């Protein structure tokens, strides 16, 4: 009869406690990309910022986060996942406190950029620590289920918490809430995760780091500026050109480097390629949907910030339940079928939501579609994360984690920029045709939800396509 020692049980218990702590950190990172939306009017009134300046409160965070993620992932591999994670959390907490204390728009924007930069350190390091703690397929599937669920919950909870905190304590609370939660992470994690072992002291690929970071910052900046200037503006076109040149130079550098920042051969792995493509489209659908839904409920339906937040409870609750069930589904059917099914469900829910009229009620038009969206998101985030880090060894765990986080952020920036432009064009066309303001806005938001549904379908198609590539590769190996 096999016995399990007390020390083995203690280590196992400690792993799951560590997962909770890591999930809290990831929750804060995802939350801060969406929690600001509902508080923007209050921030604008307090700091005397116009609409264009307010958009940069979101952009400054996404720009730094998306731009530095790949570098953050490789720094974690280079200097140790635990060490870089703790540095990232400490910096994120300090930047959050500074944001809450901001007395001017300039200080707030700088604080948001710092939040994004430190989030780019902690997010990939956190996921890499998870893969280090959970090595067996069953436990890793469960842990990734928690992780993926937290990523989805953070997006949904941003609207809820943003409304509640702003209504109860003022806009500063949406930043101050990060401080005690981050402090808990800083205090507890060193007791739960062992120090980093011997890290291979390889040369950091500075040319690759500079070109990919600059390229991603230029790309996210171009997409962000396009929302207010349009895609044909000289600044937007110039940033796209800079992004294209820097990212092309990055590919050339990585192919020639003996110790590249990103091993491009990783994308030959169908799981990593499919997972990142799916996350790109999931990020696009999610970011655009939650932004449009929050504005639609306040500007068209007349909901208060608090009411808009509370309406997200059914979606968030559904997402939590589904995220807990998905690991079992993955174990039985596989990550790919689970992901494709989840994305199809998400597309159905978004299409249903697009039918909501200008005089919609929550119970009559919004409740059931948002529950279906919660089911799709819960399955999509868990299965996508599972697929995107599957197959990466310990030396590249931080990079694989950085890639999937980068895919989500870049996808979110693309989705928000493109679909916001589409919505604005549709709204203008409806107004020109004589439609009322409410009907015109509703039609524009309807196109956002339909566009998000198309993004979910594109993600499903990408997973199926990489699945065929995987099957063809297996057949070729067996034939040889």
matplotlib code that plots the C-alpha trace (Angstrom):
import matplotlib.pyplot as plt

x = [0.0, 1.4, 1.5, 1.8, 4.2, 3.1, 5.7, 4.3, 0.8, 2.1, 3.8, 0.7, -1.5, 1.0, 0.8, -2.9, -2.6, 0.1, -2.3, -4.8, -2.2, -1.0, -4.7, -5.2, -2.3, -3.6, -7.1, -5.7, -3.8, -6.9, -9.2, -7.3, -7.8, -11.6, -12.4, -11.7, -14.4, -17.4, -15.3, -14.2, -16.9, -16.1, -12.3, -12.9, -15.0, -12.5, -9.3, -10.8, -10.1, -11.9, -13.0, -9.8, -7.7, -9.9, -9.3, -5.6, -6.3, -7.1, -4.6, -1.6, -2.2, -2.7, 0.2, 2.7, 1.2, 1.0, 4.3, 6.5, 4.9, 7.3, 10.3, 8.7, 8.4, 12.0, 13.2, 11.4, 13.1, 16.5, 16.4, 14.0, 10.2, 9.7, 12.0, 10.6, 7.0, 7.6, 9.3, 6.3, 3.7, 5.6, 5.8, 2.2, 1.0, 3.1, 1.8, -1.8, -1.3, 0.1, -2.8, -5.3, -3.5, -3.2, -4.0, -3.7, -4.2, -0.5, 0.3, -2.6, -1.5, 2.1, 0.8, -1.3, 1.7, 3.8, 0.9, 1.0, 4.8, 4.9, 1.9, 4.0, 6.5, 4.2, 1.7, 4.0, 6.1, 2.9, 1.7, 5.3, 5.2, 2.0, 3.4, 6.4, 4.2, 1.9, 3.7, 1.3, -1.3, -4.4, -3.2, -2.0, -5.4, -7.2, -4.7, -5.0, -8.8, -8.6, -6.2, -8.3, -11.4, -9.7, -8.8, -12.4, -13.8, -11.4, -12.8, -16.4, -15.7, -14.2, -17.6, -19.1, -16.5, -15.9, -19.6, -19.8, -16.5, -17.1, -20.6, -19.6, -16.1, -15.2, -13.0, -9.9, -11.1, -10.7, -6.9, -6.6, -8.3, -5.1, -3.0, -4.2, -4.7, -1.3, 0.2, -1.4, 0.4, 3.7, 3.6, 2.3, 3.9, 7.5, 6.3, 4.5, 6.9, 10.5, 13.3, 14.3, 16.9, 20.0, 19.0, 21.0, 22.9, 22.4, 22.9, 19.8, 18.9, 18.8, 18.3, 15.4, 14.0, 14.2, 12.7, 9.8, 8.9, 9.1, 7.1, 4.3, 4.2, 3.9, 1.2, -0.9, -0.4, -1.6, -4.7, -5.4, -5.0, -7.2, -10.2, -10.2, -8.2, -9.3, -7.2, -6.3, -4.7, -1.0, 0.0, -1.8, -0.4, 3.1, 2.8, 1.6, 4.7, 7.1, 5.4, 5.8, 9.5, 10.4, 8.5, 10.1, 13.5, 12.7, 12.0, 15.2, 17.2, 15.6, 16.3, 20.0, 20.5, 22.3, 20.3, 17.0, 14.6, 11.8, 12.4, 10.3, 10.2, 7.8, 5.1, 5.6, 3.9, 0.2, -0.9, 1.0, 0.1, -3.6, -3.8, -2.3, -4.4, -7.5, -6.5, -6.0, -9.6, -11.0, -9.2, -10.7, -14.2, -14.1, -12.6, -14.9, -18.0, -17.5, -16.7, -19.7, -22.0, -21.1, -21.6, -24.9, -26.4, -25.6, -26.0, -29.0, -30.8, -30.1, -28.6, -26.5, -22.8, -23.9, -26.8, -24.5, -22.1, -24.7, -26.1, -22.8, -23.3, -25.1, -22.4, -19.6, -21.3, -21.9, -18.3, -17.0, -19.2, -18.2, -14.5, -14.6, -16.2, -14.1, -10.9, -13.0, -14.3, -10.8, -9.6, -12.4, -12.6, -9.4, -8.6, -9.2, -12.8, -13.6, -12.2, -14.0, -17.4, -16.8, -16.1, -19.2, -21.3, -19.7, -20.6, -24.2, -24.5, -23.0, -25.3, -28.2, -27.1, -26.9, -30.7, -31.3, -33.4, -33.1, -35.8, -34.4, -34.9, -32.4, -34.7, -36.3, -33.3, -30.0, -30.0, -30.2, -27.7, -25.1, -25.5, -24.7, -21.7, -20.6, -20.7, -18.6, -16.1, -15.6, -14.8, -12.8, -10.4, -9.6, -9.2, -7.2, -4.7, -4.3, -3.6, -1.3, 1.2, 1.0, 4.3, 6.6, 9.4, 10.6, 13.2, 10.6, 7.6, 7.9, 8.1, 5.0, 3.1, 4.2, 3.0, -0.5, -0.8, 0.5, -2.0, -4.9, -3.7, -3.0, -6.2, -8.1, -6.5, -7.3, -10.8, -11.6, -10.1, -11.7, -15.1, -15.4, -14.7, -17.3, -19.8, -19.1, -19.6, -22.8, -24.2, -23.3, -25.0, -28.2, -28.3, -27.9, -30.8, -33.0, -33.0, -33.2, -30.1, -31.1, -31.8, -28.6, -26.4, -28.1, -27.5, -23.8, -23.4, -25.3, -22.6, -19.9, -21.5, -21.9, -18.2, -17.2, -19.2, -17.3, -14.1, -15.1, -15.9, -12.5, -10.9, -12.7, -11.6, -8.0, -8.1, -9.5, -6.9, -4.0, -5.5, -5.4, -1.7, -1.0, -2.7, -0.8, 2.5, 1.8, 0.9, 4.2, 6.2, 4.5, 5.1, 8.8]
y = [0.0, 3.4, 6.1, 9.8, 11.7, 14.7, 16.8, 15.8, 16.7, 20.1, 20.8, 19.9, 22.1, 24.9, 24.7, 25.3, 28.2, 29.7, 29.3, 31.5, 34.2, 34.1, 34.3, 37.4, 39.1, 38.1, 39.3, 42.8, 43.0, 42.0, 44.1, 47.3, 47.1, 47.4, 48.9, 52.4, 52.6, 53.4, 55.8, 58.0, 60.6, 61.1, 61.3, 63.8, 66.1, 65.9, 66.4, 68.6, 66.2, 66.2, 63.1, 62.7, 63.0, 60.5, 57.9, 58.0, 56.8, 53.4, 53.7, 54.5, 51.2, 49.1, 50.7, 49.9, 46.5, 45.2, 46.7, 45.3, 41.8, 39.8, 41.5, 40.9, 37.2, 36.8, 38.8, 36.4, 33.5, 35.3, 36.5, 34.1, 33.9, 34.4, 37.4, 39.2, 38.5, 40.1, 43.1, 43.4, 43.2, 45.8, 48.2, 47.7, 48.4, 51.6, 52.8, 52.1, 54.2, 57.0, 56.8, 57.1, 60.1, 61.9, 65.6, 66.1, 64.3, 64.2, 62.4, 59.9, 59.1, 58.5, 56.3, 54.3, 53.8, 52.6, 50.2, 48.7, 48.4, 46.5, 44.4, 43.3, 41.9, 40.2, 38.6, 36.3, 35.5, 34.5, 32.1, 30.7, 30.0, 28.2, 25.8, 25.3, 24.4, 22.1, 19.6, 16.6, 17.0, 16.6, 19.2, 21.6, 21.4, 22.3, 25.1, 26.5, 26.3, 28.6, 30.9, 31.1, 31.7, 34.5, 36.2, 36.1, 37.2, 40.1, 41.5, 41.1, 42.2, 45.5, 46.9, 45.6, 46.8, 50.0, 51.0, 49.9, 51.5, 54.8, 55.1, 54.3, 55.8, 57.9, 57.2, 57.0, 53.7, 51.9, 52.3, 52.1, 48.7, 47.2, 48.3, 45.9, 43.0, 43.5, 43.7, 40.3, 38.9, 40.4, 39.1, 35.6, 34.4, 34.2, 31.6, 29.6, 29.5, 28.4, 30.7, 30.5, 27.8, 28.2, 30.4, 30.0, 33.3, 33.8, 37.1, 39.1, 39.9, 43.7, 44.4, 42.0, 43.4, 47.0, 46.2, 44.1, 46.4, 49.5, 47.7, 46.6, 50.1, 51.7, 49.2, 49.6, 53.4, 53.5, 51.4, 53.7, 56.9, 55.6, 55.7, 59.5, 60.4, 57.7, 55.1, 57.5, 60.2, 60.8, 60.1, 56.7, 55.7, 56.8, 54.7, 51.7, 52.1, 52.3, 49.2, 47.2, 48.2, 47.4, 44.1, 43.0, 43.9, 41.9, 38.8, 39.2, 39.7, 36.7, 34.4, 35.4, 35.5, 32.7, 33.4, 35.0, 36.9, 34.8, 31.4, 31.7, 27.9, 27.9, 28.9, 25.7, 24.0, 23.8, 24.2, 27.4, 28.8, 27.9, 29.1, 32.5, 33.0, 32.1, 34.5, 37.3, 37.0, 36.4, 39.5, 41.5, 40.2, 40.7, 44.2, 45.6, 43.9, 45.1, 48.6, 48.8, 47.2, 49.6, 52.6, 51.2, 50.7, 54.2, 56.3, 54.5, 52.7, 55.3, 53.0, 54.5, 53.4, 51.2, 49.7, 49.0, 47.2, 45.1, 43.9, 42.0, 39.7, 37.0, 37.0, 36.9, 34.2, 32.0, 32.5, 31.3, 28.2, 27.3, 27.9, 25.4, 22.8, 23.2, 21.4, 18.2, 18.8, 19.3, 16.1, 14.2, 15.8, 17.7, 21.4, 22.0, 20.7, 22.4, 25.7, 25.5, 24.7, 27.6, 30.1, 29.1, 29.5, 33.0, 33.9, 32.9, 35.0, 38.0, 37.7, 37.5, 40.5, 42.5, 42.2, 44.3, 47.4, 51.0, 50.5, 47.2, 46.0, 43.9, 41.0, 41.0, 41.6, 41.4, 38.7, 35.6, 36.7, 37.8, 34.4, 32.6, 35.0, 34.0, 30.3, 31.0, 33.2, 30.8, 28.0, 30.1, 31.7, 28.4, 26.3, 29.0, 29.5, 25.7, 25.3, 28.3, 27.2, 23.5, 22.1, 24.9, 23.7, 25.3, 27.5, 29.1, 29.1, 32.9, 33.5, 31.3, 33.1, 36.5, 35.5, 34.5, 37.7, 39.8, 38.1, 39.1, 42.7, 43.3, 41.6, 43.8, 47.0, 45.9, 44.9, 48.1, 50.3, 48.6, 48.0, 51.5, 52.9, 50.7, 51.7, 55.4, 55.1, 53.2, 55.7, 58.6, 56.9, 56.3, 59.9, 61.1, 59.0, 60.7, 58.1, 59.2, 59.4, 56.4, 54.3, 55.4, 54.6, 51.2, 50.3, 51.2, 49.1, 46.3, 46.3, 46.1, 43.0, 41.4, 42.2, 40.6, 37.5, 37.4, 37.6, 34.6, 32.6, 33.6, 32.3, 29.0, 28.8, 29.4, 26.6, 24.2, 25.3, 24.7, 21.3, 20.2, 21.4, 19.3, 16.3, 16.7, 16.9, 13.8, 11.9, 13.1, 11.9, 8.5, 8.1, 8.8]
z = [0.0, -1.1, 1.5, 0.9, 3.2, 5.2, 3.4, 0.0, 1.0, 2.3, -1.0, -2.9, -0.7, -1.1, -4.9, -4.9, -2.4, -4.6, -7.6, -5.7, -5.1, -8.7, -9.9, -7.8, -9.5, -13.0, -12.0, -11.2, -14.5, -16.6, -14.4, -15.0, -18.7, -18.3, -14.9, -16.0, -18.7, -16.4, -14.3, -17.2, -16.9, -13.2, -13.9, -16.7, -14.4, -11.6, -13.6, -16.4, -19.2, -22.6, -24.4, -26.4, -23.3, -21.5, -24.1, -23.3, -19.8, -21.4, -24.2, -22.0, -20.1, -23.1, -25.0, -22.3, -21.5, -25.0, -26.1, -23.3, -22.8, -25.0, -23.4, -20.0, -20.7, -21.8, -18.8, -16.6, -18.3, -18.1, -14.5, -12.8, -12.9, -9.2, -9.0, -12.0, -10.8, -7.4, -9.1, -11.4, -8.6, -6.4, -9.3, -10.2, -6.7, -6.5, -9.9, -8.8, -5.6, -7.7, -10.1, -7.2, -5.8, -9.2, -9.1, -12.8, -16.0, -16.8, -13.6, -14.1, -17.7, -16.5, -13.7, -16.2, -18.4, -15.4, -14.5, -18.0, -18.0, -14.7, -15.7, -18.7, -16.2, -13.8, -16.2, -18.2, -15.1, -13.2, -15.9, -16.2, -12.4, -12.8, -15.4, -13.1, -10.1, -12.0, -14.2, -14.5, -17.3, -15.0, -12.4, -15.0, -16.8, -13.6, -12.8, -16.3, -15.9, -12.9, -14.7, -17.9, -15.8, -14.0, -17.2, -18.4, -15.0, -14.8, -18.1, -17.0, -13.4, -14.6, -15.6, -12.3, -9.9, -11.9, -11.4, -7.7, -6.6, -8.5, -7.1, -3.5, -3.1, -6.1, -9.2, -7.1, -5.6, -8.9, -8.5, -4.7, -4.8, -6.3, -3.3, -0.6, -3.0, -4.5, -0.9, -0.1, -3.2, -2.2, 1.4, 0.7, -2.5, -1.1, 1.4, -1.3, -4.2, -3.9, -5.0, -8.6, -9.3, -11.4, -14.4, -17.6, -18.0, -21.7, -23.5, -23.7, -27.3, -27.1, -30.9, -30.9, -27.7, -29.0, -32.4, -31.2, -28.3, -30.5, -33.2, -30.8, -29.2, -32.7, -33.7, -30.6, -30.8, -34.4, -33.5, -30.5, -32.5, -35.3, -33.0, -32.9, -36.1, -38.5, -40.3, -43.2, -40.9, -41.6, -38.0, -38.0, -41.4, -40.2, -37.0, -39.1, -41.4, -38.4, -36.8, -40.1, -40.5, -36.9, -36.8, -40.1, -38.8, -35.6, -37.7, -39.6, -36.4, -34.7, -37.6, -37.5, -33.7, -32.0, -28.8, -30.0, -27.9, -29.5, -30.9, -34.1, -34.5, -31.6, -34.0, -35.9, -32.9, -33.9, -30.3, -29.7, -33.1, -32.7, -29.2, -29.9, -33.0, -31.0, -28.1, -30.7, -31.8, -28.3, -27.1, -30.0, -29.3, -25.5, -25.4, -28.0, -26.4, -22.9, -24.0, -26.3, -23.7, -21.0, -23.2, -24.7, -21.3, -20.1, -23.2, -24.8, -22.0, -19.4, -16.8, -14.1, -13.6, -10.7, -12.6, -15.6, -13.3, -11.5, -14.9, -15.4, -12.4, -14.4, -17.1, -14.5, -12.5, -15.5, -16.6, -13.1, -13.2, -16.7, -16.1, -13.3, -15.5, -18.6, -17.4, -17.1, -20.6, -21.9, -20.2, -21.9, -25.4, -25.8, -25.8, -29.5, -29.7, -26.4, -27.7, -31.1, -29.4, -26.9, -29.6, -31.6, -28.4, -27.9, -31.5, -30.9, -27.8, -29.4, -32.5, -30.1, -28.2, -31.5, -31.8, -28.6, -29.5, -28.3, -25.7, -24.4, -20.9, -19.0, -18.4, -21.8, -24.1, -22.3, -19.6, -21.7, -24.4, -21.8, -20.0, -23.4, -23.8, -20.3, -21.3, -24.4, -22.7, -19.8, -22.2, -24.6, -22.1, -20.3, -23.5, -25.3, -22.4, -22.1, -25.8, -26.1, -23.4, -24.1, -25.5, -24.2, -22.0, -18.8, -20.5, -22.7, -20.3, -19.7, -23.5, -24.2, -21.4, -22.8, -26.3, -25.2, -23.1, -26.0, -28.4, -26.0, -25.6, -29.3, -30.3, -27.8, -29.3, -32.9, -32.0, -30.1, -32.8, -35.8, -34.3, -32.7, -36.2, -37.7, -35.0, -35.5, -39.3, -38.9, -36.3, -38.6, -41.6, -39.5, -38.3, -41.9, -42.9, -40.3, -37.5, -33.9, -31.8, -29.8, -32.8, -34.5, -31.5, -31.0, -34.7, -34.3, -31.1, -32.9, -35.5, -32.8, -31.4, -34.8, -35.5, -32.3, -33.3, -36.6, -34.6, -32.5, -35.7, -37.1, -33.9, -34.3, -38.0, -37.0, -34.4, -37.0, -39.6, -37.3, -36.3, -40.0, -40.1, -37.0, -38.5, -41.8, -39.9, -37.9, -41.1, -42.7, -39.8, -39.8, -43.5, -43.1]

ax = plt.figure().add_subplot(projection="3d")
ax.plot(x, y, z, "-o")
ax.set_aspect("equal")
plt.show()
